Amino acid sequence: MTVSTTPDSPVRGRPRSAAVDAAIIEAARAVLIEEGSVGFTMAGVAARAGVSTATLYRRYQHREELIVAALSDPDDPGAPDTGSIRTDIEELVSRAISKFRGEHGQLMRSVSVDTCRDPVLADILRSRLMANKRAELRRMFKRAAARGEIVEPADPDIVLDMLIAPLVYRVTMSGDPLTPRVGAELARLVLRAIGFVEPS
Protein backbone atom coordinates (compact mmCIF):
# COMPACT_ATOMS: atom_id res chain seq x y z
CA MET A 1 0.00 0.00 0.00
CA THR A 2 1.40 3.37 -0.95
CA VAL A 3 -0.01 6.54 0.61
CA SER A 4 1.02 9.88 -0.79
CA THR A 5 1.87 12.38 1.92
CA THR A 6 3.64 14.92 -0.24
CA PRO A 7 1.91 18.25 -0.87
CA ASP A 8 0.53 18.53 -4.40
CA SER A 9 2.22 21.82 -5.19
CA PRO A 10 5.95 21.70 -6.02
CA VAL A 11 8.43 23.13 -3.54
CA ARG A 12 10.50 25.94 -5.00
CA GLY A 13 14.14 26.54 -4.26
CA ARG A 14 16.67 23.88 -3.39
CA PRO A 15 15.68 20.23 -3.91
CA ARG A 16 14.48 18.52 -0.76
CA SER A 17 17.07 16.47 1.09
CA ALA A 18 16.33 12.74 1.21
CA ALA A 19 18.40 12.54 4.40
CA VAL A 20 16.24 15.18 6.06
CA ASP A 21 13.07 13.43 4.87
CA ALA A 22 14.28 10.16 6.41
CA ALA A 23 15.30 11.86 9.66
CA ILE A 24 11.86 13.42 9.99
CA ILE A 25 10.05 10.11 9.52
CA GLU A 26 12.41 8.36 11.94
CA ALA A 27 11.85 11.09 14.51
CA ALA A 28 8.08 11.05 13.97
CA ARG A 29 7.95 7.30 14.57
CA ALA A 30 10.07 7.60 17.70
CA VAL A 31 7.80 10.32 19.11
CA LEU A 32 4.69 8.26 18.31
CA ILE A 33 6.11 5.21 20.07
CA GLU A 34 7.15 7.20 23.14
CA GLU A 35 4.33 9.74 23.39
CA GLY A 36 1.46 8.37 21.31
CA SER A 37 -0.49 10.70 19.07
CA VAL A 38 -1.67 12.69 22.11
CA GLY A 39 1.87 13.88 22.82
CA PHE A 40 2.81 14.16 19.16
CA THR A 41 3.67 17.72 18.15
CA MET A 42 5.39 19.24 15.15
CA ALA A 43 7.81 21.04 17.48
CA GLY A 44 8.66 17.76 19.23
CA VAL A 45 9.36 15.99 15.96
CA ALA A 46 11.42 18.92 14.65
CA ALA A 47 13.58 18.92 17.77
CA ARG A 48 14.07 15.18 17.59
CA ALA A 49 14.98 15.31 13.89
CA GLY A 50 17.28 18.31 14.33
CA VAL A 51 15.33 20.50 11.90
CA SER A 52 13.19 23.59 12.16
CA THR A 53 9.39 23.50 12.34
CA ALA A 54 9.42 25.49 9.08
CA THR A 55 11.18 22.54 7.45
CA LEU A 56 8.40 20.25 8.66
CA TYR A 57 5.62 22.51 7.44
CA ARG A 58 7.19 22.72 4.00
CA ARG A 59 6.64 18.96 3.78
CA TYR A 60 3.49 18.36 5.85
CA GLN A 61 0.63 20.78 6.25
CA HIS A 62 -0.45 19.55 9.69
CA ARG A 63 0.47 17.02 12.38
CA GLU A 64 -2.08 14.45 11.19
CA GLU A 65 -0.46 14.38 7.76
CA LEU A 66 2.91 13.68 9.36
CA ILE A 67 1.39 10.92 11.50
CA VAL A 68 0.01 9.29 8.35
CA ALA A 69 3.47 9.48 6.77
CA ALA A 70 5.04 7.91 9.85
CA LEU A 71 2.55 5.03 9.80
CA SER A 72 2.79 4.47 6.06
CA ASP A 73 5.01 1.88 4.41
CA PRO A 74 6.15 3.06 0.96
CA ASP A 75 7.68 -0.37 0.33
CA ASP A 76 4.41 -2.27 0.91
CA PRO A 77 3.91 -4.42 -2.21
CA GLY A 78 0.12 -4.39 -1.96
CA ALA A 79 -2.23 -7.33 -1.68
CA PRO A 80 -0.72 -10.66 -2.79
CA ASP A 81 -1.65 -11.98 -6.22
CA THR A 82 -0.15 -15.47 -6.35
CA GLY A 83 -2.86 -17.08 -8.47
CA SER A 84 -4.34 -18.94 -5.48
CA ILE A 85 -6.47 -17.57 -2.65
CA ARG A 86 -4.81 -20.04 -0.28
CA THR A 87 -1.31 -18.74 -0.92
CA ASP A 88 -2.60 -15.16 -1.14
CA ILE A 89 -4.00 -15.36 2.39
CA GLU A 90 -1.00 -17.23 3.75
CA GLU A 91 1.30 -14.57 2.30
CA LEU A 92 -0.89 -11.75 3.60
CA VAL A 93 -0.90 -13.13 7.15
CA SER A 94 2.84 -13.85 7.05
CA ARG A 95 3.59 -10.27 5.98
CA ALA A 96 1.30 -8.85 8.66
CA ILE A 97 2.96 -10.90 11.39
CA SER A 98 6.43 -9.80 10.28
CA LYS A 99 5.31 -6.18 10.30
CA PHE A 100 3.50 -6.34 13.65
CA ARG A 101 6.48 -7.97 15.35
CA GLY A 102 8.65 -4.99 14.43
CA GLU A 103 8.37 -1.24 14.70
CA HIS A 104 4.90 -1.23 13.16
CA GLY A 105 3.60 -3.19 16.14
CA GLN A 106 5.07 -0.63 18.53
CA LEU A 107 3.46 2.18 16.54
CA MET A 108 0.11 0.39 16.59
CA ARG A 109 0.20 -0.05 20.36
CA SER A 110 0.92 3.65 20.80
CA VAL A 111 -1.70 4.96 18.38
CA SER A 112 -4.62 2.51 18.69
CA VAL A 113 -5.94 3.81 22.01
CA ASP A 114 -5.45 7.44 21.01
CA THR A 115 -7.59 7.08 17.88
CA CYS A 116 -10.56 6.19 20.10
CA ARG A 117 -10.23 9.63 21.69
CA ASP A 118 -9.30 11.54 18.54
CA PRO A 119 -12.04 11.12 15.89
CA VAL A 120 -10.31 13.51 13.48
CA LEU A 121 -7.15 11.43 13.46
CA ALA A 122 -9.17 8.20 13.27
CA ASP A 123 -11.06 9.44 10.20
CA ILE A 124 -7.83 10.50 8.48
CA LEU A 125 -6.16 7.14 9.15
CA ARG A 126 -9.21 5.27 7.85
CA SER A 127 -9.39 7.32 4.67
CA ARG A 128 -5.65 7.60 3.97
CA LEU A 129 -4.36 4.23 5.12
CA MET A 130 -7.12 1.69 5.56
CA ALA A 131 -9.46 2.46 2.65
CA ASN A 132 -6.94 1.68 -0.08
CA LYS A 133 -5.79 -1.49 1.67
CA ARG A 134 -9.32 -2.77 2.04
CA ALA A 135 -10.05 -2.05 -1.63
CA GLU A 136 -6.98 -4.11 -2.63
CA LEU A 137 -8.12 -7.03 -0.52
CA ARG A 138 -11.65 -6.90 -1.93
CA ARG A 139 -10.10 -7.26 -5.38
CA MET A 140 -8.16 -10.26 -4.08
CA PHE A 141 -11.43 -11.97 -3.19
CA LYS A 142 -12.93 -11.03 -6.55
CA ARG A 143 -10.01 -12.67 -8.35
CA ALA A 144 -10.46 -15.83 -6.28
CA ALA A 145 -14.19 -15.91 -7.07
CA ALA A 146 -13.47 -15.44 -10.77
CA ARG A 147 -11.11 -18.44 -10.63
CA GLY A 148 -13.89 -20.48 -9.03
CA GLU A 149 -11.98 -21.03 -5.77
CA ILE A 150 -14.61 -19.41 -3.54
CA VAL A 151 -17.96 -17.65 -3.68
CA GLU A 152 -17.24 -13.95 -3.29
CA PRO A 153 -18.08 -13.00 0.32
CA ALA A 154 -21.31 -11.06 0.72
CA ASP A 155 -19.50 -8.73 3.14
CA PRO A 156 -15.75 -8.87 2.41
CA ASP A 157 -15.02 -6.32 5.14
CA ILE A 158 -15.98 -8.92 7.75
CA VAL A 159 -13.47 -11.33 6.25
CA LEU A 160 -10.82 -8.61 6.32
CA ASP A 161 -11.57 -8.04 9.99
CA MET A 162 -11.22 -11.79 10.60
CA LEU A 163 -7.78 -11.68 9.00
CA ILE A 164 -6.35 -8.70 10.86
CA ALA A 165 -8.24 -8.38 14.16
CA PRO A 166 -6.63 -11.42 15.89
CA LEU A 167 -3.17 -10.06 15.09
CA VAL A 168 -4.05 -6.55 16.28
CA TYR A 169 -5.50 -8.01 19.49
CA ARG A 170 -2.27 -9.84 20.23
CA VAL A 171 -0.21 -6.73 19.53
CA THR A 172 -2.33 -4.28 21.53
CA MET A 173 -4.06 -6.33 24.24
CA SER A 174 -3.09 -9.91 25.07
CA GLY A 175 0.64 -9.73 24.39
CA ASP A 176 0.57 -13.33 23.16
CA PRO A 177 3.35 -14.04 20.66
CA LEU A 178 2.86 -13.79 16.92
CA THR A 179 4.46 -16.95 15.60
CA PRO A 180 4.43 -18.70 12.23
CA ARG A 181 2.16 -21.33 13.79
CA VAL A 182 -0.34 -18.64 14.75
CA GLY A 183 -0.25 -17.30 11.20
CA ALA A 184 -0.74 -20.72 9.64
CA GLU A 185 -3.71 -21.50 11.89
CA LEU A 186 -5.29 -18.10 11.27
CA ALA A 187 -4.95 -18.53 7.50
CA ARG A 188 -6.47 -22.01 7.72
CA LEU A 189 -9.47 -20.79 9.72
CA VAL A 190 -10.15 -17.85 7.41
CA LEU A 191 -9.92 -20.07 4.32
CA ARG A 192 -12.42 -22.46 5.87
CA ALA A 193 -14.71 -19.58 6.78
CA ILE A 194 -14.86 -18.33 3.17
CA GLY A 195 -15.56 -21.81 1.83
CA PHE A 196 -12.22 -22.59 0.22
CA VAL A 197 -11.71 -26.28 -0.46
CA GLU A 198 -8.24 -27.51 -1.29
CA PRO A 199 -8.25 -29.12 -4.75
CA SER A 200 -7.85 -32.89 -4.57
C-alpha positions in Angstrom: 0.0 0.0 0.0 1.4 3.4 -0.9 0.0 6.5 0.6 1.0 9.9 -0.8 1.9 12.4 1.9 3.6 14.9 -0.2 1.9 18.3 -0.9 0.5 18.5 -4.4 2.2 21.8 -5.2 6.0 21.7 -6.0 8.4 23.1 -3.5 10.5 25.9 -5.0 14.1 26.5 -4.3 16.7 23.9 -3.4 15.7 20.2 -3.9 14.5 18.5 -0.8 17.1 16.5 1.1 16.3 12.7 1.2 18.4 12.5 4.4 16.2 15.2 6.1 13.1 13.4 4.9 14.3 10.2 6.4 15.3 11.9 9.7 11.9 13.4 10.0 10.1 10.1 9.5 12.4 8.4 11.9 11.8 11.1 14.5 8.1 11.1 14.0 7.9 7.3 14.6 10.1 7.6 17.7 7.8 10.3 19.1 4.7 8.3 18.3 6.1 5.2 20.1 7.1 7.2 23.1 4.3 9.7 23.4 1.5 8.4 21.3 -0.5 10.7 19.1 -1.7 12.7 22.1 1.9 13.9 22.8 2.8 14.2 19.2 3.7 17.7 18.2 5.4 19.2 15.1 7.8 21.0 17.5 8.7 17.8 19.2 9.4 16.0 16.0 11.4 18.9 14.7 13.6 18.9 17.8 14.1 15.2 17.6 15.0 15.3 13.9 17.3 18.3 14.3 15.3 20.5 11.9 13.2 23.6 12.2 9.4 23.5 12.3 9.4 25.5 9.1 11.2 22.5 7.5 8.4 20.2 8.7 5.6 22.5 7.4 7.2 22.7 4.0 6.6 19.0 3.8 3.5 18.4 5.9 0.6 20.8 6.2 -0.4 19.6 9.7 0.5 17.0 12.4 -2.1 14.4 11.2 -0.5 14.4 7.8 2.9 13.7 9.4 1.4 10.9 11.5 0.0 9.3 8.3 3.5 9.5 6.8 5.0 7.9 9.9 2.6 5.0 9.8 2.8 4.5 6.1 5.0 1.9 4.4 6.1 3.1 1.0 7.7 -0.4 0.3 4.4 -2.3 0.9 3.9 -4.4 -2.2 0.1 -4.4 -2.0 -2.2 -7.3 -1.7 -0.7 -10.7 -2.8 -1.7 -12.0 -6.2 -0.1 -15.5 -6.4 -2.9 -17.1 -8.5 -4.3 -18.9 -5.5 -6.5 -17.6 -2.6 -4.8 -20.0 -0.3 -1.3 -18.7 -0.9 -2.6 -15.2 -1.1 -4.0 -15.4 2.4 -1.0 -17.2 3.8 1.3 -14.6 2.3 -0.9 -11.8 3.6 -0.9 -13.1 7.1 2.8 -13.8 7.1 3.6 -10.3 6.0 1.3 -8.9 8.7 3.0 -10.9 11.4 6.4 -9.8 10.3 5.3 -6.2 10.3 3.5 -6.3 13.7 6.5 -8.0 15.3 8.6 -5.0 14.4 8.4 -1.2 14.7 4.9 -1.2 13.2 3.6 -3.2 16.1 5.1 -0.6 18.5 3.5 2.2 16.5 0.1 0.4 16.6 0.2 0.0 20.4 0.9 3.7 20.8 -1.7 5.0 18.4 -4.6 2.5 18.7 -5.9 3.8 22.0 -5.4 7.4 21.0 -7.6 7.1 17.9 -10.6 6.2 20.1 -10.2 9.6 21.7 -9.3 11.5 18.5 -12.0 11.1 15.9 -10.3 13.5 13.5 -7.1 11.4 13.5 -9.2 8.2 13.3 -11.1 9.4 10.2 -7.8 10.5 8.5 -6.2 7.1 9.2 -9.2 5.3 7.8 -9.4 7.3 4.7 -5.7 7.6 4.0 -4.4 4.2 5.1 -7.1 1.7 5.6 -9.5 2.5 2.7 -6.9 1.7 -0.1 -5.8 -1.5 1.7 -9.3 -2.8 2.0 -10.0 -2.1 -1.6 -7.0 -4.1 -2.6 -8.1 -7.0 -0.5 -11.6 -6.9 -1.9 -10.1 -7.3 -5.4 -8.2 -10.3 -4.1 -11.4 -12.0 -3.2 -12.9 -11.0 -6.6 -10.0 -12.7 -8.3 -10.5 -15.8 -6.3 -14.2 -15.9 -7.1 -13.5 -15.4 -10.8 -11.1 -18.4 -10.6 -13.9 -20.5 -9.0 -12.0 -21.0 -5.8 -14.6 -19.4 -3.5 -18.0 -17.7 -3.7 -17.2 -13.9 -3.3 -18.1 -13.0 0.3 -21.3 -11.1 0.7 -19.5 -8.7 3.1 -15.7 -8.9 2.4 -15.0 -6.3 5.1 -16.0 -8.9 7.8 -13.5 -11.3 6.2 -10.8 -8.6 6.3 -11.6 -8.0 10.0 -11.2 -11.8 10.6 -7.8 -11.7 9.0 -6.4 -8.7 10.9 -8.2 -8.4 14.2 -6.6 -11.4 15.9 -3.2 -10.1 15.1 -4.1 -6.6 16.3 -5.5 -8.0 19.5 -2.3 -9.8 20.2 -0.2 -6.7 19.5 -2.3 -4.3 21.5 -4.1 -6.3 24.2 -3.1 -9.9 25.1 0.6 -9.7 24.4 0.6 -13.3 23.2 3.3 -14.0 20.7 2.9 -13.8 16.9 4.5 -16.9 15.6 4.4 -18.7 12.2 2.2 -21.3 13.8 -0.3 -18.6 14.7 -0.2 -17.3 11.2 -0.7 -20.7 9.6 -3.7 -21.5 11.9 -5.3 -18.1 11.3 -4.9 -18.5 7.5 -6.5 -22.0 7.7 -9.5 -20.8 9.7 -10.1 -17.9 7.4 -9.9 -20.1 4.3 -12.4 -22.5 5.9 -14.7 -19.6 6.8 -14.9 -18.3 3.2 -15.6 -21.8 1.8 -12.2 -22.6 0.2 -11.7 -26.3 -0.5 -8.2 -27.5 -1.3 -8.2 -29.1 -4.8 -7.8 -32.9 -4.6 
